[in-house]
Amino acid sequence: MGVIANMQRAETTRGALVVILAINLSWAFEVSAESKVQAKSARSLLLESPLTRVDKVDVIPAAVLAALALLSPFNTEMGPGLANPEAPFQCCCDVTKGGPPRQRLVFAAGSPHLWALYFEHGGIGLHRHFVTFALDDDGRATPLESLDIREQLKAVDDIYRVARYAKTIREAGWREQW
């Protein structure tokens, strides 16, 4: 009789787990448009987004620029910032506090839910970065990927072509996260 009682308790517990699991799964599959964007991989979001080229910093959403400013190594003691293409920036290791930004936009590309920034960064040697950000429906920006791109990008089509094979900064073995 004890074995039957234990089996009944186990069956009841198993039934409760199934109900809880079913409730959790039904909740997980009710996704909003915002969640659908976040559920995609960073790379597929980049490859599937219809991007429009931007050549001025003031057109980039403020949330994207704020998210960039929080990323290491771009948030330096000299202050974050992003200069327009062709504008002066501090491209060398000799930087002055209060001077122009240490980063300069090459170009950006955006869509309602994704922004990609391609920019130069000064310091010991000039180098370029390519960082993507997701934008949610409330306008908050979240960094997605920083790609190791070894060739110069000139157009949005270059982004799509190179993003198919580019490694992230971590995959490429860079010590910087972004």
C-alpha positions as CSV (number, residue, x, y, z in Angstrom):
1,M,0.0,0.0,0.0
2,G,2.9,2.3,0.8
3,V,4.3,1.8,-2.7
4,I,1.0,2.6,-4.4
5,A,0.7,5.8,-2.3
6,N,4.2,6.8,-3.2
7,M,3.5,6.1,-6.9
8,Q,0.3,8.2,-6.7
9,R,2.3,11.1,-5.0
10,A,4.9,10.8,-7.7
11,E,2.3,10.8,-10.4
12,T,0.6,13.9,-8.9
13,T,4.0,15.6,-8.6
14,R,4.8,14.7,-12.2
15,G,1.4,16.0,-13.3
16,A,2.1,19.3,-11.5
17,L,5.5,19.6,-13.1
18,V,3.9,19.0,-16.5
19,V,1.3,21.8,-15.8
20,I,4.0,24.2,-14.6
21,L,6.2,23.4,-17.6
22,A,3.2,23.9,-20.0
23,I,2.4,27.2,-18.4
24,N,6.1,28.4,-18.6
25,L,6.3,27.3,-22.3
26,S,3.1,29.0,-23.2
27,W,4.4,32.2,-21.6
28,A,7.7,31.9,-23.4
29,F,6.0,31.6,-26.8
30,E,4.0,34.8,-26.3
31,V,6.6,37.2,-27.7
32,S,6.1,40.8,-28.6
33,A,7.7,42.5,-31.5
34,E,10.5,43.7,-29.2
35,S,11.1,40.1,-28.0
36,K,11.2,38.8,-31.5
37,V,14.0,41.2,-32.3
38,Q,15.9,40.2,-29.2
39,A,15.3,36.5,-29.9
40,K,17.2,36.6,-33.2
41,S,21.0,36.2,-33.2
42,A,23.0,39.4,-33.5
43,R,24.4,38.3,-36.8
44,S,21.0,37.3,-38.4
45,L,19.5,40.6,-37.2
46,L,22.4,42.4,-38.9
47,L,22.1,40.4,-42.1
48,E,18.3,40.7,-42.3
49,S,17.8,44.4,-41.4
50,P,17.3,46.8,-44.2
51,L,20.0,49.3,-43.3
52,T,20.2,53.0,-44.4
53,R,23.5,54.7,-44.5
54,V,24.1,57.7,-42.3
55,D,27.1,60.0,-42.5
56,K,26.4,62.4,-39.6
57,V,26.6,61.7,-35.9
58,D,23.6,63.8,-35.1
59,V,21.4,61.4,-37.1
60,I,22.4,58.4,-34.9
61,P,19.9,57.8,-32.1
62,A,21.1,59.3,-28.8
63,A,20.6,55.9,-27.1
64,V,23.1,54.3,-29.5
65,L,25.7,57.0,-28.8
66,A,25.1,56.7,-25.1
67,A,25.6,52.9,-25.3
68,L,28.8,53.4,-27.3
69,A,30.1,55.8,-24.6
70,L,29.6,53.1,-21.9
71,L,31.7,50.5,-23.8
72,S,35.3,49.9,-22.8
73,P,37.7,51.2,-24.2
74,F,35.7,54.0,-25.7
75,N,34.7,55.6,-22.4
76,T,38.1,57.0,-21.6
77,E,39.1,59.7,-19.1
78,M,39.4,62.0,-22.0
79,G,35.7,61.7,-22.5
80,P,33.6,59.8,-24.9
81,G,32.5,61.2,-28.2
82,L,32.3,60.5,-31.9
83,A,33.3,63.1,-34.5
84,N,31.7,63.4,-37.9
85,P,33.5,62.0,-40.9
86,E,36.3,64.3,-42.0
87,A,36.1,66.3,-38.7
88,P,39.1,66.6,-36.4
89,F,39.6,63.9,-33.8
90,Q,42.4,62.8,-31.5
91,C,43.9,60.0,-33.6
92,C,47.2,59.5,-31.8
93,C,48.5,58.5,-28.4
94,D,49.0,62.2,-27.5
95,V,45.6,63.2,-26.3
96,T,44.4,66.3,-24.5
97,K,41.5,66.5,-22.1
98,G,38.7,68.6,-23.5
99,G,40.0,68.1,-27.0
100,P,38.1,66.6,-29.9
101,P,36.7,63.1,-29.5
102,R,39.1,60.1,-29.8
103,Q,36.7,58.3,-32.2
104,R,35.6,59.5,-35.7
105,L,32.6,58.1,-37.6
106,V,33.4,56.5,-41.0
107,F,29.7,55.8,-41.5
108,A,26.8,54.3,-39.7
109,A,23.8,52.3,-41.0
110,G,20.5,52.0,-39.2
111,S,17.0,50.5,-39.2
112,P,14.2,50.7,-36.7
113,H,15.7,47.9,-34.5
114,L,19.4,47.8,-35.4
115,W,22.3,50.3,-35.7
116,A,25.8,49.6,-37.0
117,L,28.6,52.0,-36.3
118,Y,31.9,51.9,-38.3
119,F,34.4,54.3,-36.8
120,E,38.1,55.1,-36.4
121,H,39.6,55.0,-32.9
122,G,42.8,56.8,-32.0
123,G,45.4,55.8,-29.5
124,I,48.6,53.9,-30.1
125,G,48.0,53.3,-33.7
126,L,44.8,54.2,-35.6
127,H,42.3,51.4,-36.0
128,R,38.7,50.9,-37.0
129,H,35.8,49.3,-35.1
130,F,32.5,47.9,-36.2
131,V,29.9,47.6,-33.5
132,T,26.2,46.8,-33.7
133,F,23.4,47.8,-31.4
134,A,19.8,46.6,-31.0
135,L,17.1,49.2,-30.4
136,D,14.0,48.1,-28.5
137,D,10.6,49.6,-29.0
138,D,11.2,52.0,-26.1
139,G,14.3,53.4,-27.8
140,R,16.9,51.7,-25.5
141,A,20.1,50.5,-27.2
142,T,21.9,47.3,-26.3
143,P,25.4,46.4,-27.7
144,L,25.2,43.2,-29.8
145,E,28.6,42.5,-31.5
146,S,31.9,44.0,-32.2
147,L,33.2,42.5,-35.4
148,D,36.9,42.0,-36.5
149,I,36.8,43.5,-40.0
150,R,40.1,43.5,-41.8
151,E,39.1,45.4,-44.9
152,Q,37.8,48.9,-45.3
153,L,34.1,49.2,-45.6
154,K,32.7,51.8,-48.0
155,A,29.0,51.1,-48.3
156,V,26.1,49.2,-46.6
157,D,26.5,46.4,-49.1
158,D,30.0,45.9,-47.7
159,I,28.5,45.3,-44.3
160,Y,26.2,42.5,-45.6
161,R,29.0,40.9,-47.5
162,V,31.6,41.0,-44.7
163,A,29.2,40.2,-41.9
164,R,28.6,36.7,-43.4
165,Y,32.2,35.6,-42.5
166,A,33.6,38.1,-40.0
167,K,34.6,37.0,-36.5
168,T,33.7,38.8,-33.3
169,I,36.5,40.6,-31.6
170,R,36.7,37.8,-29.0
171,E,36.7,35.0,-31.6
172,A,39.6,36.8,-33.3
173,G,41.6,36.9,-30.1
174,W,41.6,40.6,-29.4
175,R,42.1,41.5,-25.8
176,E,39.5,44.2,-26.0
177,Q,35.9,43.2,-25.5
178,W,34.5,45.8,-27.9
